[in-house]
Amino acid sequence: SPHADGDTRVGRSARMISRGASVFPPAFVPESSVKVGWVGKRDESVELALAANGVALTELDAADVIFFAEPGADASAWVARGLPVVVTAPSADVAVLTGLLRDGATDVFVSGSGPESLAKKLARAARRRRGAR
């Protein structure tokens, strides 16, 4: 049967819709709401997961939060500046976690807890800073 435009295709091609391919918008990438200064060894897979959760790495002086990626790092200089500091602990030992918080850490990330957990801690630390301003 002829189409409205006079085309006389038959079979499957007659049932096809004649229009161009769909154009999908580019993937949504959330604007980074938390700027993190990273101290220590970096991990690309963790960085990607943080970016997907709205966390971007930046220069230390432009950061909302400082993250110490390696256990045992001395964060006292950043704590003294009044910046929120998230430090890494080697384990979930309560005495170690309590000691890090007592030394001025805003929050403690336990190694191996996963990047989503880290993103939440960094965002929470940034919110605390914004609330204190």
C-alpha positions as CSV (number, residue, x, y, z in Angstrom):
1,S,0.0,0.0,0.0
2,P,1.3,3.4,-0.8
3,H,2.5,5.7,2.0
4,A,1.2,9.3,2.4
5,D,4.3,10.5,0.6
6,G,3.6,8.2,-2.4
7,D,6.2,5.6,-1.4
8,T,5.2,2.1,-2.5
9,R,7.4,0.0,-0.1
10,V,6.2,-3.5,0.9
11,G,6.8,-5.9,3.7
12,R,8.8,-4.9,6.7
13,S,10.1,-1.7,5.2
14,A,6.5,-0.5,4.7
15,R,6.0,-0.8,8.5
16,M,9.1,1.1,9.4
17,I,9.0,4.7,10.5
18,S,10.9,7.0,8.2
19,R,12.8,9.4,10.4
20,G,16.4,10.0,11.6
21,A,18.1,8.4,14.5
22,S,17.1,9.6,18.0
23,V,19.5,12.1,19.5
24,F,20.0,11.6,23.2
25,P,21.3,14.4,25.4
26,P,24.8,14.0,26.8
27,A,25.0,12.0,30.1
28,F,24.2,14.1,33.1
29,V,27.3,14.7,35.2
30,P,26.5,16.4,38.5
31,E,28.2,19.7,39.1
32,S,30.7,19.1,41.9
33,S,29.3,20.5,45.1
34,V,32.3,19.4,47.3
35,K,35.8,20.5,46.5
36,V,38.4,18.2,48.1
37,G,42.1,18.7,48.6
38,W,43.6,15.2,48.5
39,V,46.8,14.4,50.4
40,G,48.5,11.1,49.7
41,K,48.4,8.4,47.0
42,R,45.6,8.8,44.6
43,D,43.4,6.1,43.1
44,E,41.7,6.7,39.7
45,S,38.8,4.4,40.4
46,V,38.1,6.1,43.7
47,E,38.3,9.5,42.0
48,L,35.8,8.5,39.4
49,A,33.4,7.2,42.0
50,L,33.7,10.4,44.0
51,A,33.1,12.5,40.8
52,A,29.9,10.5,40.2
53,N,28.8,11.5,43.7
54,G,29.5,15.2,43.2
55,V,33.0,15.3,44.8
56,A,35.8,16.8,42.8
57,L,39.5,17.0,43.7
58,T,41.1,20.4,43.7
59,E,44.1,22.3,44.9
60,L,44.6,22.3,48.6
61,D,44.1,26.0,49.0
62,A,40.8,26.0,47.1
63,A,39.3,23.0,49.0
64,D,36.2,22.8,51.2
65,V,37.6,19.7,52.9
66,I,41.1,18.1,53.1
67,F,41.3,14.3,52.8
68,F,44.3,12.4,54.0
69,A,44.3,9.2,52.0
70,E,47.0,7.3,54.0
71,P,46.7,6.2,57.6
72,G,49.1,8.0,60.0
73,A,49.3,11.3,58.1
74,D,49.7,14.4,60.2
75,A,46.7,16.6,59.7
76,S,47.4,19.1,62.5
77,A,48.4,22.0,60.2
78,W,45.1,21.8,58.3
79,V,43.1,21.4,61.5
80,A,44.9,24.5,62.9
81,R,43.7,26.4,59.8
82,G,40.1,25.6,60.7
83,L,39.5,23.5,57.6
84,P,37.5,20.2,57.9
85,V,39.8,17.3,57.7
86,V,38.8,13.7,56.9
87,V,41.6,11.2,57.8
88,T,42.1,7.6,56.9
89,A,42.3,4.9,59.6
90,P,43.8,1.5,59.0
91,S,41.0,-0.2,60.9
92,A,37.7,0.4,62.7
93,D,39.5,0.1,66.1
94,V,37.4,2.3,68.4
95,A,40.5,3.6,70.3
96,V,42.2,4.6,67.0
97,L,39.0,6.3,65.7
98,T,38.5,8.2,69.0
99,G,42.1,9.3,69.0
100,L,41.9,10.7,65.5
101,L,38.7,12.6,66.3
102,R,40.2,13.9,69.6
103,D,43.2,15.2,67.5
104,G,40.8,17.3,65.5
105,A,39.7,15.2,62.5
106,T,36.2,16.2,61.4
107,D,35.6,12.6,60.4
108,V,37.4,9.3,59.9
109,F,37.4,7.1,56.8
110,V,38.2,3.4,57.5
111,S,40.4,1.9,54.7
112,G,38.4,-0.4,52.5
113,S,35.0,1.1,53.3
114,G,34.4,2.0,49.7
115,P,34.3,5.3,47.8
116,E,30.5,5.9,48.4
117,S,31.2,5.9,52.1
118,L,34.1,8.4,51.6
119,A,31.9,10.6,49.4
120,K,29.3,10.8,52.2
121,K,31.9,11.7,54.8
122,L,33.5,14.4,52.6
123,A,30.1,15.9,51.8
124,R,29.1,15.9,55.5
125,A,32.4,17.6,56.5
126,A,31.8,20.3,53.8
127,R,28.2,20.9,55.1
128,R,29.6,21.3,58.6
129,R,32.0,23.9,57.3
130,R,29.3,25.8,55.4
131,G,27.1,25.7,58.5
132,A,29.9,27.2,60.6
133,R,30.5,30.2,58.3
